[in-house]
Amino acid sequence: MPWGVAAAVGGAYLSSQSSKKAAQSAANAQTQSSDAAIAQQNKQFEALQKMQSPFVNAGTGALGAQQSLLGLNGYDAQQSAIGGIQNGAQFQALNQQGQNSILQNSAATGGLRGGNTQAALAQFSPQLLQQLIQQQYSNLGGITSIGQNAAAGVGNAGMSNANSISGLLQSQGSARAGAALATGQANNQLYNSLGSTFGNYF
């Protein structure tokens, strides 16, 4: 084979190999970049989950407590929730103060042993308990809302994270597809160059 033909064949082969190597290097770089971005996305999402976890947990617990007050968790749970309020320091202090006020007022007006005083005393504790139950339910509702908002925020972040990762995976696929196409193109150019060179020689 003449040196000119050998040089043309060798040059075509080296050019083809160089093109394929460049395409593969570009695809690898794109894949590594996407992998790093995916890892960072997941790291940020996990950090957000960890940060929001106390609020989600608090909201979940508050919702359970609300359900107990309403009797949705069963009779025993409802009795326990109401008993916790009735035996709590707040109820005991307010109840004592309220009864003392009723008795002092009755003593001042001379009706300490009257029926009105007894009726007022009998009604005061249940009314106070009902008020504190409603207040407790409302307070728990605020915590439930915080937990719900935190959970929604984590859910939205999760969807955003999934969309971002999906885009990065598509980018990886495109890079690999581009490398495969470039490799095929380089092979075609090599074969065409070889065919042309040998055709001219013969």
C-alpha positions in Angstrom: 0.0 0.0 0.0 1.5 3.4 -1.0 2.5 5.7 1.8 -0.1 8.3 0.8 -2.9 5.8 1.1 -1.6 4.5 4.5 -1.3 8.1 5.7 -4.9 8.8 4.6 -6.2 5.7 6.3 -4.2 6.4 9.5 -5.4 10.0 9.6 -9.0 9.0 9.1 -8.8 6.4 11.9 -7.1 8.8 14.3 -9.7 11.5 13.5 -12.5 9.1 14.1 -11.1 7.9 17.4 -10.5 11.5 18.5 -14.2 12.4 17.7 -15.5 9.4 19.6 -13.3 10.1 22.6 -14.4 13.7 22.7 -18.1 12.8 22.5 -17.7 10.2 25.3 -15.8 12.7 27.4 -18.5 15.3 26.9 -21.2 12.7 27.8 -19.3 11.7 31.0 -18.8 15.3 32.0 -22.6 15.9 31.6 -23.5 12.8 33.5 -21.1 13.7 36.4 -22.5 17.2 36.5 -26.1 15.9 36.6 -25.2 13.3 39.3 -23.7 16.1 41.4 -26.8 18.2 40.9 -29.1 15.3 41.8 -27.1 14.6 45.0 -27.3 18.3 45.9 -31.1 18.4 45.2 -31.6 15.4 47.5 -29.4 16.8 50.2 -31.4 20.1 50.2 -34.7 18.2 50.3 -33.5 16.0 53.2 -32.4 19.1 55.1 -35.8 20.7 54.5 -37.6 17.5 55.7 -35.5 17.5 58.9 -36.1 21.2 59.5 -39.9 20.9 59.1 -40.1 17.5 60.9 -40.8 19.1 64.4 -43.7 21.2 63.0 -45.2 18.2 61.1 -44.9 16.0 64.2 -46.4 18.7 66.4 -49.3 19.2 64.0 -49.9 15.4 63.9 -50.0 15.2 67.7 -52.3 18.2 67.9 -54.7 16.7 65.4 -54.8 13.5 67.5 -55.5 15.5 70.6 -58.3 17.4 68.9 -59.8 14.1 67.7 -59.6 12.8 71.3 -61.5 15.8 72.6 -64.2 15.2 70.0 -64.4 11.5 70.9 -63.1 10.3 67.5 -60.4 8.2 69.2 -62.9 6.5 71.5 -64.6 7.1 74.8 -61.5 6.4 76.9 -59.4 8.8 75.0 -62.0 11.5 75.2 -62.4 11.0 79.0 -58.6 11.1 79.4 -58.4 14.4 77.4 -61.2 16.1 79.3 -59.8 14.7 82.6 -56.5 16.2 81.8 -58.0 19.6 81.5 -60.2 19.2 84.5 -57.3 18.1 86.7 -54.9 20.6 85.3 -53.5 23.5 87.2 -55.3 26.1 85.1 -58.8 24.7 85.7 -58.1 24.1 89.4 -56.9 27.7 89.9 -59.7 29.3 87.9 -62.4 27.1 89.5 -61.2 28.0 93.0 -61.0 31.7 92.2 -64.5 31.6 90.6 -66.1 29.8 93.5 -64.5 32.1 96.0 -65.8 35.1 94.1 -69.3 33.7 94.1 -69.2 33.0 97.8 -67.7 36.4 98.7 -70.3 38.1 96.6 -73.1 36.1 98.3 -71.7 36.8 101.7 -71.6 40.5 101.0 -75.2 40.6 99.9 -76.4 38.3 102.7 -77.4 35.4 100.4 -74.7 32.9 101.3 -77.1 30.1 102.0 -79.6 31.0 99.3 -80.6 28.9 96.3 -79.1 31.3 93.9 -75.7 30.9 95.4 -75.9 27.1 95.3 -77.1 27.2 91.7 -74.3 29.6 90.7 -71.7 27.3 92.3 -73.2 24.2 90.6 -73.2 25.9 87.2 -69.8 27.5 87.4 -67.5 24.5 87.3 -69.2 22.8 84.2 -69.2 26.1 82.4 -65.6 26.8 83.1 -64.7 23.3 82.0 -66.6 23.7 78.8 -64.9 27.0 78.1 -61.4 25.5 78.7 -62.2 22.5 76.4 -63.1 24.9 73.6 -60.1 27.0 74.3 -57.9 23.9 74.3 -59.4 22.7 71.0 -58.8 26.1 69.4 -55.2 26.2 70.6 -54.6 22.7 69.2 -56.1 23.8 66.0 -53.4 26.5 65.6 -50.7 23.9 66.0 -52.5 21.5 63.6 -52.5 24.3 61.0 -48.8 24.9 61.5 -48.2 21.1 61.0 -50.5 21.1 57.9 -48.6 24.0 56.4 -45.3 22.4 57.1 -46.4 19.1 55.6 -47.7 20.9 52.5 -44.4 22.8 52.2 -42.5 19.5 52.3 -44.8 18.0 49.8 -44.4 20.9 47.4 -40.7 20.8 47.9 -40.8 17.0 47.1 -42.6 17.6 43.9 -40.2 20.4 42.9 -37.3 18.1 43.7 -38.8 15.3 41.7 -39.3 17.6 38.7 -35.7 18.9 38.9 -34.3 15.4 39.2 -36.4 14.3 36.2 -35.0 17.2 34.2 -31.5 16.2 35.2 -32.0 12.6 34.3 -33.4 13.7 30.9 -30.3 15.8 30.4 -28.1 12.7 31.2 -30.1 10.7 28.7 -29.7 13.4 26.0 -25.9 13.5 26.7 -25.6 9.7 26.3 -27.8 9.8 23.2 -25.7 12.6 21.8 -22.5 10.6 22.5 -23.9 7.5 20.8 -24.9 9.6 17.8 -21.5 11.3 17.6 -19.8 7.9 17.8 -22.0 6.6 15.0 -21.3 9.7 12.9 -17.5 9.3 13.5 -17.7 5.7 12.4 -19.6 6.6 9.3 -17.1 9.3 8.4 -14.3 6.8 8.9 -15.9 4.2 6.7 -16.7 6.9 4.0 -13.2 8.2 4.2 -11.7 4.7 3.9 -14.0 3.9 1.0 -13.1 7.1 -0.8 -9.4 6.6 -0.2 -9.4 3.0 -1.5 -11.7 3.9 -4.3 -9.3 6.6 -5.5 -6.3 4.3 -5.1 -7.8 1.4 -7.1 
